[in-house]
Amino acid sequence: MSEVAERYAKIEGRVAEAVEAVKGDTGASPVLVAVVEEFARKIAKAKEQITSGDESAAYAAVVEAEQAADSAKYAAEADPGLADAAREAVVAAHDRICVMKTKWGS
């Protein structure tokens, strides 16, 4: 498995945890849930591009996913009803995609 694919697998798991945590948190706003679900969709798109072998398209999809992660993190931090555990799950998923993008090609 390539290093990019290995990093992606870790990210995918973190994003799934974030989605589950936010959906399971009764204090989470519907807006936050939608933003985190969009992050998950962008991660799925990135997976398709990573497995396609087109490195340029894969990198572009990772950049899009990172932008969605930023939105999810900001929304989680701004949601006053969100439990700390759910907030931490979103931030952890955000941090993973940021690290992947930063380490891309290194």
Secondary structure by P-SEA (a helix, b strand, c coil): ccaaaaaaaaaaaaaaaaaaaaaacccccaaaaaaaaaaaaaaaaaaaaaaccaaaaaaaaaaaaaaaaaaaaaaaaacccccaaaaaaaaaaaaaaaaaaaaccc
